[in-house]
Amino acid sequence: MAYGFLDVAVTPAVKAVQQAQGVAHMWEGFLGHREFDRFSDGEAEFIADRDSFYLATTSETGWPYVQHRGGPKGFLKLVDDRTLAFADYRGNFQYISVGNLAASDKACLFLMDYRHRTRLKIYAHAEAVALDADPALTALVLDGPGGQGGKGTKVERIIRLRLQNFDWNCPRHIVPRFTESEVAEAIQPLNERLAALEAENARLRAQVEGVAGAAG
């Protein structure tokens, strides 16, 4: 069985560097073989919980381009165990990613969970699909979280990604970061305790003032 993701990533040039660095033996007969060419329930749950990802494409001149995509959790849809899709909204009218995909359908996605220091990297073949070309796909992508975008946004097309392989990265060097909602959730017990203490303080102050008033 092949490794999957590394079968794509490790080119002859990469192998040459591995040999020069003395680590080529680590990948010969590697015991952790896995194809990773189907999304399991674990990947499905991880993808559904993401509110952003990074999309890398390459132009016909060979230059890579990385674009950040964001939206409500679930805006990147799992169509089936080998297909993802998301709505492509009107942006700054540069169309670099879409143009690159017209030249080469090869794409790489990085899905980050900074809170838990986890990342999922995906090789896929991507294509731009007109909204009326596949009504069922369009309906699926535009339904639910992230489907319709914010006020004033316009969906121009659907980007469909057919999985080649994926892999999980180790947490090393991933700096934990937290979203506004995650911070709010974490400090909610503190806010509740603060509110209770303020209420108790106000009650005690009223009692002290009442006693002082009675004594005067």
VENGI-V272124 format. One record per backbone hydrogen bond with DSSP energy under -0.5 kcal/mol. CO is the residue of the C=O (numbers start at 0). NH is the residue of the N-H. If there is no record, write none. Layout:
<<CO;NH> <CO;NH>>
This chain:
<<2;4> <3;7> <4;7> <4;8> <5;9> <8;10> <10;14> <11;15> <12;16> <13;17> <14;18> <15;19> <16;20> <17;22> <17;23> <18;21> <22;25> <23;26> <24;27> <26;28> <26;29> <29;32> <35;165> <39;43> <40;44> <41;45> <42;46> <43;47> <44;48> <45;48> <46;49> <49;73> <50;70> <52;68> <53;55> <53;109> <54;66> <55;107> <56;64> <58;61> <62;58> <64;56> <64;66> <66;54> <68;52> <71;74> <74;76> <76;78> <76;84> <79;82> <80;38> <81;162> <82;78> <82;79> <83;160> <84;76> <85;158> <86;88> <87;155> <87;156> <94;98> <95;99> <96;100> <97;101> <98;102> <99;102> <99;103> <104;125> <106;123> <107;55> <108;121> <109;53> <109;111> <110;119> <112;116> <112;117> <117;112> <118;168> <119;110> <120;166> <121;108> <122;163> <122;164> <123;106> <123;125> <124;161> <126;128> <126;159> <128;157> <129;132> <129;133> <133;137> <134;138> <135;139> <136;140> <137;141> <138;142> <139;142> <143;146> <149;152> <153;89> <153;155> <156;87> <157;128> <157;159> <158;85> <159;126> <159;161> <160;83> <160;162> <161;124> <164;122> <166;120> <168;118> <170;173> <172;174> <178;182> <179;183> <180;184> <181;185> <182;186> <183;187> <184;187> <186;190> <187;191> <188;192> <189;193> <190;194> <191;195> <192;196> <193;197> <194;198> <195;199> <196;200> <197;201> <198;202> <199;203> <200;204> <201;205> <202;206> <203;207> <204;208> <205;209> <206;210> <207;211> <208;212> <209;213> <210;214> <211;215>>
